[in-house]
């Protein structure tokens, strides 16, 4: 059950990540890539998504979940902490992504 839950969570996270990054209007400034380059970029993005998800999971888990498991379910406080932690993590990631996109756009228009 843990694996399927993590898979669903990862798929949700992946969908959110793609919505933020790939649907961005800043992608108009991205250079045209060959099919092989697109495949390499897709692979790199998947690795980045998975790495970020793993870091997010580990960070929020260590911050919010007690090391002594007294119950099989999350307490309300743990659930709230996890929700806030993930929201903050994604908000910061989105801000950084927008800032990098703006810098890339500015650099592309100057060239």
C-alpha positions, 0 to 999 in steps of 0.5 A, a space after each residue: 500500500 505504501 508503494 502505490 500511495 507514493 506512486 500516486 503522490 509522485 504522479 500528482 507532484 509530477 503533474 503539478 511540476 509540469 503545470 508550473 514549468 512546461 505550460 509557462 509562457 516563458 517557454 516561447 523563449 526556449 530554443 527549438 530542439 531536435 527530437 533527440 534533444 527533446 528526449 534528453 531534456 524529458 529524461 533530465 526533467 524526469 530525473 529532476 522531478 524525482 530528485 525534488 520529490 525525494 528531497 521534499 518527501 525526506 525534508 517534510 517527513 523528518 520535520 513533521 513526523 515523529 521518529 517514534 511511530 505510536 500509531 499507524 495513521 498520521 495525527 492531525 498535527 502531522 497531517 497539517 504540518 506535512 500540508 504546510 511543508 509541501 505547500 511552502 516547498 512548492 511555493 519556493 520552488 515556483 518562485 525560484 522557477 519564475 525568477 530563473 525564467 525571467 532571467 533567462 527571458 531577459 538574457 535571451 532578449 539581450 542577445 
